[in-house]
């Protein structure tokens, strides 16, 4: 077996490798690079599940980052149990071939109750009194205190939210990705896994905030991020190279510039299809009683239909909605490997310059309290606006300091500093970009099956890299 580490540089594309990424550019010149025809939807959980199982969502079940649980009548995002991925993983096959094989998964998703030997994943603690403490979950359990003693607390606020990718009290803009990289190095020194999967998300934040650029010109606002992730990757290349570990670099998706948010649930509400209930003077989506609703996830919307009589009219509405490029019905879902009970009855993909919001209220004063917070589990859809502080709040950082003081003193508080302005978002993903330079990439020291590979091909590439 050849010990191997896979560095998942989120958002990396051929268009971004160059002047501002000298280590990545050199690595790509000296090794084999291929474009990855992206998983669809081109989102984190689906792409990673394609890669590690070699199967489509119709088999492994991960149709997006979140979906509507029909039995519970609830929308749930970012669940963490590996049991949700209904297919064997590449490390399962390798362990069956080589009993001495071991695997570490460092911040890849579905990282709880996995069959990997070592795993690290973000996991806050929620005491019964309503407080929230940022933390990590590891397996084995003793890895958690060991990593925290060596590296300090995981800078969770730098992993997602308005402090991610920017200098903040949490640390440097790349503090979360740097902590992840150092935790991977620590596991390597302690345990020497045969296969390590390492998630490096730093590029993703400002690619969504500011956009990647267009026309072959990199957005100047993301140049510091390119340099930072290049330095992190370069350090890992040196570290693993000295230990005789071969390095594969890949990404999950590429982002495109966006300027047109699509508010499907507001349209469904205007048509009388969406049910909203009032709670404490604010509005909550009642998915179970809605005739139609959409679960937004970047550039894909899973559209669930509780009233089947509306399918025809709904299809016409979706196909005529500005910003929607494709609508998949059941035959299209079968053809594209998305025919799974978790998927929407119809699945809409946005045009490259558009993306879907989860917004369903028509009056911001009636928006639910979680809308103005970083709250990835309560929101019935993905919300990239969580990357921004509300520009309408005077001295917003003083408000944050006051809220943190309230929390420290034991008071309940609402960190309501997120705007409700979807137009702030300048980059998104989820659809297949027209320009292949915006597709994800893989760079490998070993053979690749072609200049373009499919998302399912990654499984065999990883397996063969270890076996060889």
Secondary structure as UniProt FT lines:
FT   STRAND          4..9
FT   TURN            10..11
FT   HELIX           14..16
FT   TURN            19..20
FT   HELIX           22..30
FT   STRAND          32..37
FT   HELIX           44..53
FT   HELIX           57..60
FT   STRAND          66..69
FT   TURN            70..73
FT   STRAND          74..77
FT   HELIX           82..84
FT   HELIX           90..97
FT   TURN            99..100
FT   STRAND          103..106
FT   STRAND          118..122
FT   TURN            128..129
FT   STRAND          136..139
FT   HELIX           142..151
FT   HELIX           156..158
FT   TURN            162..165
FT   TURN            169..170
FT   TURN            173..174
FT   HELIX           175..191
FT   STRAND          195..200
FT   HELIX           202..210
FT   STRAND          213..214
FT   TURN            215..216
FT   STRAND          217..218
FT   HELIX           220..222
FT   HELIX           223..242
FT   TURN            243..244
FT   STRAND          246..250
FT   STRAND          256..257
FT   STRAND          260..262
FT   HELIX           264..270
FT   TURN            271..272
FT   STRAND          276..279
FT   TURN            280..281
FT   STRAND          282..285
FT   HELIX           287..289
FT   STRAND          292..297
FT   TURN            298..299
FT   STRAND          300..305
FT   HELIX           308..310
FT   HELIX           311..319
FT   TURN            322..323
FT   STRAND          324..328
FT   HELIX           330..335
FT   TURN            336..337
FT   TURN            341..342
FT   STRAND          346..350
FT   TURN            352..353
FT   STRAND          354..356
FT   HELIX           364..366
FT   HELIX           369..372
FT   TURN            376..378
FT   HELIX           384..387
FT   TURN            391..392
FT   TURN            394..395
FT   HELIX           396..408
FT   TURN            409..410
FT   HELIX           422..424
FT   STRAND          427..428
FT   HELIX           436..438
FT   STRAND          440..444
FT   STRAND          452..454
FT   TURN            455..456
FT   HELIX           457..467
//
